[in-house]
Structure formats: structure tokens, C-alpha cells
């Protein structure tokens, strides 16, 4: 089961059509159910988002963002609405116009994250935490 919920505000100074276009640039199959001042939608398709992440060569950044906000079987990320309008993925922009909030929920979230943002670091070369030796003065 994969469910992607997308939500963003539509401010009075913004065109509803342009906000919808920005969201659809990254989620073309989104089923939109708007509420006047918000664009809200649901999809099961992350292909365009994945393609853009790969094209922009930001897989590791995307992976960090998806893992950092993971809570159980769901994760959330914020995407720039302005960047999305031109078909670009930009994480955590915090615009005054509001970001596109994306919530991804899945029974196998690890596999979804691997699909969307596969690590570019081979598993045998992954950085592992190391033990730090602390030298304490003798008393």
C-alpha cells in the first residue's frame, strides 16, 4: 500500500491554476480535492518526483530529507512551490507563500524511499559511526 498526500496553501495573491500546475509538475496523477484556500490531493505515483530527483542528481539529499522526517510507516517533506512551478525539486525552502507538504505512507516505507531516492553510496562503503576515545586527566 502506498499513499501520497500533497497539500499546499493558495494565498490570495496566487493564481489557483498556477499553484495546481506547480503541484502537478511533480505529481501529475494527483487527484485534487481543493478547499478554496488550499490545494489538497492524493496519489499512489511517485515516478515524476523520482525522475526529477535523479535528473537533478540530488538522490542523497532527498534520501536524507525523507529519512530525517520518518515516523513509523510515514514520512513528510516540504517542497518549494516556486521551484515546483518550473518542474524542479527543492527541499525545505520555507517560502512566505507556503511550501508543498508531501506525506508518504506505506507498509514498506524503506522500499519506497529506496525507490524514490536510492543511495549513491555503495553499502560496503557507507560511513559507519566510530568510537571516540576521550582522554581524561588523571586525578
C-alpha positions as CSV (number, residue, x, y, z in Angstrom):
1,X,0.0,0.0,0.0
2,X,1.3,3.4,-1.0
3,X,-0.5,6.7,-0.3
4,X,0.9,10.1,-1.1
5,X,-0.9,13.1,0.3
6,X,0.0,16.5,-1.1
7,X,-1.1,19.8,0.4
8,X,-0.2,23.5,-0.1
9,X,-1.8,26.8,0.6
10,X,-3.1,29.0,-2.2
11,X,-2.7,32.6,-1.0
12,X,-5.0,35.4,-2.2
13,X,-2.1,36.8,-4.3
14,X,-1.6,33.5,-6.1
15,X,-3.4,32.0,-9.0
16,X,-5.2,28.8,-8.2
17,X,-4.3,27.4,-11.7
18,X,-0.6,28.2,-11.2
19,X,-0.5,26.6,-7.8
20,X,-2.2,23.5,-9.2
21,X,0.3,23.4,-12.1
22,X,3.2,23.6,-9.6
23,X,1.8,20.6,-7.7
24,X,1.1,18.6,-10.9
25,X,4.6,19.3,-12.3
26,X,5.8,16.9,-9.6
27,X,2.7,14.8,-9.1
28,X,0.9,14.6,-12.5
29,X,-1.5,11.8,-11.4
30,X,-2.7,13.8,-8.3
31,X,-6.4,13.6,-7.6
32,X,-7.1,17.1,-6.4
33,X,-9.7,18.0,-3.9
34,X,-9.3,21.7,-3.2
35,X,-10.8,23.7,-0.4
36,X,-10.7,27.3,-1.6
37,X,-7.5,28.4,0.0
38,X,-5.7,25.0,-0.2
39,X,-4.8,22.6,-2.9
40,X,-5.0,19.1,-1.5
41,X,-4.6,15.8,-3.4
42,X,-3.8,12.1,-3.2
43,X,-1.8,9.8,-5.5
44,X,-0.1,6.5,-5.4
45,X,2.5,7.5,-8.0
46,X,6.0,8.9,-7.2
47,X,7.5,8.4,-10.6
48,X,7.9,12.1,-11.6
49,X,9.3,13.1,-8.3
50,X,11.8,10.2,-8.6
51,X,12.7,11.2,-12.1
52,X,13.4,14.8,-11.1
53,X,15.5,13.8,-8.1
54,X,17.6,11.6,-10.4
55,X,17.8,14.2,-13.1
56,X,18.9,16.9,-10.7
57,X,21.4,14.5,-9.1
58,X,20.1,15.1,-5.6
59,X,19.4,11.5,-4.5
60,X,21.4,11.6,-1.3
61,X,19.9,15.0,-0.3
62,X,16.4,13.6,-1.0
63,X,17.2,10.5,0.9
64,X,18.4,12.4,4.0
65,X,15.2,14.5,3.9
66,X,12.9,11.5,3.6
67,X,14.7,9.6,6.4
68,X,15.0,12.6,8.7
69,X,11.2,13.1,9.0
70,X,10.3,9.5,9.0
71,X,7.9,8.4,11.8
72,X,6.9,4.8,11.6
73,X,5.2,4.0,8.3
74,X,5.1,7.6,7.1
75,X,7.4,10.5,6.2
76,X,6.8,14.1,5.3
77,X,8.9,16.6,3.4
78,X,8.4,20.2,2.4
79,X,9.0,21.2,-1.2
80,X,9.3,24.7,-2.7
81,X,6.1,25.7,-4.6
82,X,8.1,28.2,-6.8
83,X,10.7,25.6,-7.8
84,X,7.9,23.0,-8.5
85,X,6.2,25.5,-10.8
86,X,9.2,25.2,-13.1
87,X,9.5,21.4,-12.5
88,X,12.4,21.5,-10.0
89,X,12.6,19.7,-6.7
90,X,13.8,21.9,-3.8
91,X,13.5,20.7,-0.2
92,X,12.8,22.8,2.8
93,X,12.6,26.2,1.2
94,X,10.2,27.7,3.7
95,X,8.7,30.3,1.5
96,X,6.3,33.1,2.7
97,X,3.8,31.7,0.1
98,X,3.9,28.3,1.9
99,X,5.6,25.1,0.8
100,X,4.1,21.9,-0.7
101,X,3.8,19.4,2.1
102,X,4.1,15.9,1.0
103,X,3.2,12.9,3.2
104,X,4.2,9.5,2.0
105,X,2.7,6.5,3.8
106,X,3.5,2.9,3.0
107,X,3.6,-0.6,4.6
108,X,7.2,-0.8,3.3
109,X,8.4,2.8,3.6
110,X,12.1,1.7,3.4
111,X,11.5,0.3,-0.1
112,X,9.6,3.4,-1.2
113,X,12.5,5.6,0.0
114,X,15.0,3.3,-1.8
115,X,12.9,3.7,-5.0
116,X,12.5,7.4,-4.8
117,X,16.0,8.3,-3.6
118,X,18.3,5.3,-3.9
119,X,21.6,5.9,-2.1
120,X,24.6,6.7,-4.3
121,X,27.0,5.3,-1.7
122,X,27.6,1.5,-2.0
123,X,26.6,-0.3,1.2
124,X,30.1,-1.6,1.8
125,X,31.4,1.9,1.6
126,X,28.8,3.6,3.8
127,X,30.2,5.7,6.6
128,X,29.8,4.0,9.9
129,X,29.9,5.8,13.2
130,X,33.2,5.2,15.1
131,X,34.1,5.2,18.7
132,X,35.7,8.3,20.1
133,X,38.4,7.9,22.7
134,X,38.2,10.5,25.4
135,X,41.4,11.2,27.3
136,X,40.6,12.2,30.8
137,X,43.2,13.8,33.1
138,X,44.2,11.6,36.0
139,X,43.1,12.8,39.3
